[in-house]
Amino acid sequence: MEPLGRHEEHFWPSEPEAYGTGRARRGGIYKPFVPAPIAGLAFPFSDAANTSVGAAAKALFRLTEDPPRLAKLGSVAQNLLRSESVASSRIEGVAISHKRLARAEYEGIGRADGKAAEVLGNVEAMQKAIALAEKPTAFEVDDILEIHRTLLCHTEDRDIAGVVREKQNWIGGNDYNPVGATYVPPPPAYVPGLLEDLCRFIERVDLPPVAQAAIAHAQFENIHPFADGNGRTGRALIYAILRRREEIGSYVPPISLVLAARPKTYVNGFGAYSGGDISSWCEMFAEATRRAAEAAHGFAGSIEGRQQDWLGRLGQPRGDAVVRQLVAILPEQPVIDVPTGQRITAKSHVAVGNAIRQLEEAGILKPLNERKWGRGWECDELLDLVDEFEQSLAAPPAVR
């Protein structure tokens, strides 16, 4: 088994005047990893990897081809997108509750706190990745830069958004030099060529889409082309590939939720990939994808079941009733006010206000604030359902 790249030996000079501890001042040898080009590489997979990739493909197909009947596609899709973005951010140490995120989304990203704005940027980056995947022309480095630019545009790091690094970076060790780091990506001179090679790999159609997404994700993480935001950009790239290969439609299976539940396995998978064990990495990734897709399908059914319960509590309103329209969009818009309801339903202020009052009386909505003007309401039941869904994926996988 040949490694999928090579280590180079470099020397970091000592900096006697550097601020910080002795480690910051001492130099030493460090060994960046230079990934091998993969655009034209053959990838034979083990039987176990092929089986897992096939099972993931079937689960993705079912998720796409068996949509819910009552829940709007956009409602389910938006919740899955939020869950994926929250989990992807959590892997990078940015943790936020769905309630806080929903409130920030309602208030507007310009008024959101730093963490909420960062995760909302992740949602936008996911949407951007999927949109770019649908264009008829080839996937290019500029597309990767645009995903990264979207990710960081609402953060304090917006000055490096969409900018390929020109300095050496590293993971682990200390903050001052790469000596003793856990992983040192390739020197910056290699990065542009490796990104071009990655985009040519993404254009291939001779590999199973799930395996292609797995390999592209690992390759991107090994390149680590940006000063920050690599993990989230690399996970958004997964969905760009799956959408480009028409393996997913409106629904985004929250693969990061599964990966985040087993962080050591996730990180060790990258090591296996770099060492040339492509099959082990693809098998693990495919199992995460299968589990995420199956759970997402069940989640769609749970949303639909909750909406059926709401309609029962409301006395089964007729099909054209405003309150029924609000029930249909609540999963997509769990924090709502009258103007938002008007925009979505195209109904009058009075009609939407009456419908919201019905939802509040049925215990489906709760007041977000007590302002006379600009009052908002939130659907705790939906947000609790999302939390339950995420907790189920965070649990150890069932034995198959």
Stockholm file with secondary structure:
# STOCKHOLM 1.0

chainA/1-400         MEPLGRHEEHFWPSEPEAYGTGRARRGGIYKPFVPAPIAGLAFPFSDAANTSVGAAAKALFRLTEDPPRLAKLGSVAQNLLRSESVASSRIEGVAISHKRLARAEYEGIGRADGKAAEVLGNVEAMQKAIALAEKPTAFEVDDILEIHRTLLCHTEDRDIAGVVREKQNWIGGNDYNPVGATYVPPPPAYVPGLLEDLCRFIERVDLPPVAQAAIAHAQFENIHPFADGNGRTGRALIYAILRRREEIGSYVPPISLVLAARPKTYVNGFGAYSGGDISSWCEMFAEATRRAAEAAHGFAGSIEGRQQDWLGRLGQPRGDAVVRQLVAILPEQPVIDVPTGQRITAKSHVAVGNAIRQLEEAGILKPLNERKWGRGWECDELLDLVDEFEQSLAAPPAVR
#=GR chainA/1-400 SS CCCSEEECCEEECCCTTCSSSHHHHCCEEECCEEECCCTTCCCCCCHHHHHHHHHHHHHHHHHHHSCCSSSCHHHHHHHHHHHHHHHHHHHTTCCCCHHHHHHHHHHCGGGSCHHHHHHHHHHHHHHHHHHHHTSSSCCCHHHHHHHHHHHHTTSTTGGGTTCCCCSCCCBSSCSSCSTTCSBCCCCGGGHHHHHHHHHHHHTCCSSCHHHHHHHHHHHHHHHCCSSSCHHHHHHHHHHHHHHHTTSCSSCCCCHHHHHHHSHHHHHHHHHHHHTTCHHHHHHHHHHHHHHHHHHHHHHHHHHHHHHHHHHHHTTCCCTTCHHHHHHHHTTTCSEECHHHHHHHHCCCHHHHHHHHHHHHHTTSCEESCCCSSSCCEECHHHHHHHHHHHHHHHSCCCCC
#=GC SS_cons         CCCSEEECCEEECCCTTCSSSHHHHCCEEECCEEECCCTTCCCCCCHHHHHHHHHHHHHHHHHHHSCCSSSCHHHHHHHHHHHHHHHHHHHTTCCCCHHHHHHHHHHCGGGSCHHHHHHHHHHHHHHHHHHHHTSSSCCCHHHHHHHHHHHHTTSTTGGGTTCCCCSCCCBSSCSSCSTTCSBCCCCGGGHHHHHHHHHHHHTCCSSCHHHHHHHHHHHHHHHCCSSSCHHHHHHHHHHHHHHHTTSCSSCCCCHHHHHHHSHHHHHHHHHHHHTTCHHHHHHHHHHHHHHHHHHHHHHHHHHHHHHHHHHHHTTCCCTTCHHHHHHHHTTTCSEECHHHHHHHHCCCHHHHHHHHHHHHHTTSCEESCCCSSSCCEECHHHHHHHHHHHHHHHSCCCCC
//
